[in-house]
Amino acid sequence: MAAGLMQQKDADIVRVKVRAKSGGSIDLQVLDISAGGCMVDFHGSAARPGERVLVTLPGLSALPGDLVWAEDGRAGIAFEAPLHETVLSRLEGLMGR
């Protein structure tokens, strides 16, 4: 039974590719998302708050944004333009919400 729960949890993980202007890109787990941005697991990224980034969410083209904060292995990214409510609903569904 525990294995089944673990599989379900893994299925609810949404990953985002973040490319910093300073170079390089990294795949990060999305911890929370809203129309205006997302919170990601930020371990291992060299980007710094205030930096412009390109964010590629599942099924979407790269979206410009800003890395707003980074603390305790998490970071907040503000999208330049808000996500459409249909897109947001689909992503929330992928996250099991």
Secondary structure, DSSP 8 states (H G I E B T S, - for coil): -HHHHHHHHHHT-EEEEEEETTS-EEEEEEEEEETTEEEEE-TT----TT-EEEEE-TTS--EEEEEEEEETTEEEEEESS---HHHHHHHHHHTT-
